[in-house]
Amino acid sequence: MKRVAVLLAADRETYVVPLLDKVKLLTINERGILLTGIEVYPTRNDKGTGPMYRQTWWCETNPKMPPAPDPTEARRRERDRQARAIGTSLLRRPTRRGKYNPDSNS
């Protein structure tokens, strides 16, 4: 089993700092958590590994952290965005067809 630690940005997908590999938990108490491990930077090609540095992180616990995003709310926003995109394309379509003339026999 591999143990890693990451610090993510507010979007919860982007790394703020490179990940900490081979993590060991040194201390945990009411003020925070002390972790140690090796920070590995990715390589620019497929061969080998990038530079590695021994690191120790002190992680303060934050009870005021914002709640995790609600998946149902994220799906609702995505459906709303798609509906707006469809509406925008429907509004533009008549201008591409030309003017409608009901008196025309063709």
TAQUINOR-V522098 format. One record per residue. N is the residue number from 1. PHI is phi in degrees with one decimal (NA if undefined). PSI is psi in radians with two decimals (NA if undefined). Layout:
# TAQUINOR-V522098
N;PHI;PSI + N;PHI;PSI
This chain:
# TAQUINOR-V522098
1;NA;2.30 + 2;-96.0;2.35 + 3;-113.0;2.13 + 4;-133.2;2.76 + 5;-128.8;2.45 + 6;-134.2;2.65 + 7;-114.3;1.99 + 8;-100.4;2.65 + 9;-73.5;3.12 + 10;-60.8;-0.47 + 11;-75.8;-0.11 + 12;61.9;0.42 + 13;-131.0;-0.51 + 14;-94.4;2.32 + 15;-74.7;2.34 + 16;-82.8;-0.73 + 17;-129.9;2.79 + 18;-58.0;2.67 + 19;-68.9;2.71 + 20;-101.4;2.06 + 21;-101.3;2.78 + 22;52.6;0.88 + 23;-74.2;2.42 + 24;-123.9;2.36 + 25;-84.7;2.06 + 26;-94.6;-0.77 + 27;-147.9;2.52 + 28;-140.8;2.25 + 29;-150.8;-2.99 + 30;-66.9;-0.35 + 31;-88.7;-0.46 + 32;167.1;-2.83 + 33;-131.2;2.39 + 34;-110.8;2.08 + 35;-118.6;2.60 + 36;-133.5;2.66 + 37;177.0;-2.81 + 38;-119.0;2.17 + 39;-86.4;2.11 + 40;-112.7;2.19 + 41;-91.9;2.40 + 42;-67.7;2.68 + 43;-85.0;2.89 + 44;-93.0;-0.10 + 45;-135.4;-3.02 + 46;-83.7;-0.20 + 47;-98.5;2.41 + 48;69.7;-2.96 + 49;-120.4;2.83 + 50;-81.8;-3.00 + 51;-63.4;2.59 + 52;-125.9;2.42 + 53;-133.9;2.39 + 54;-71.8;2.34 + 55;-135.6;2.65 + 56;-130.4;2.22 + 57;-112.3;2.34 + 58;-103.4;2.02 + 59;-108.2;1.99 + 60;-82.3;2.37 + 61;-78.3;2.42 + 62;-127.6;1.71 + 63;-69.7;-0.23 + 64;-93.3;0.26 + 65;-65.3;2.46 + 66;-63.3;2.61 + 67;-66.6;2.73 + 68;-62.9;2.54 + 69;-62.7;2.49 + 70;-79.6;2.15 + 71;-61.8;-0.59 + 72;-67.4;-0.64 + 73;-66.8;-0.69 + 74;-64.1;-0.73 + 75;-65.1;-0.70 + 76;-62.1;-0.76 + 77;-64.4;-0.67 + 78;-67.0;-0.74 + 79;-62.9;-0.69 + 80;-63.1;-0.75 + 81;-62.9;-0.75 + 82;-64.3;-0.71 + 83;-63.5;-0.70 + 84;-64.3;-0.68 + 85;-64.8;-0.72 + 86;-65.9;-0.77 + 87;-60.0;-0.72 + 88;-63.5;-0.75 + 89;-68.5;-0.61 + 90;-67.2;-0.63 + 91;-69.4;-0.52 + 92;-82.2;-0.41 + 93;-60.0;-0.78 + 94;-58.8;-0.53 + 95;-70.6;-0.42 + 96;-81.0;-0.49 + 97;-77.5;-0.44 + 98;101.5;3.14 + 99;-81.1;2.49 + 100;-88.0;2.23 + 101;-124.9;1.85 + 102;-69.6;-0.33 + 103;-79.6;-0.21 + 104;-74.9;2.45 + 105;-90.7;-0.04 + 106;-92.9;NA
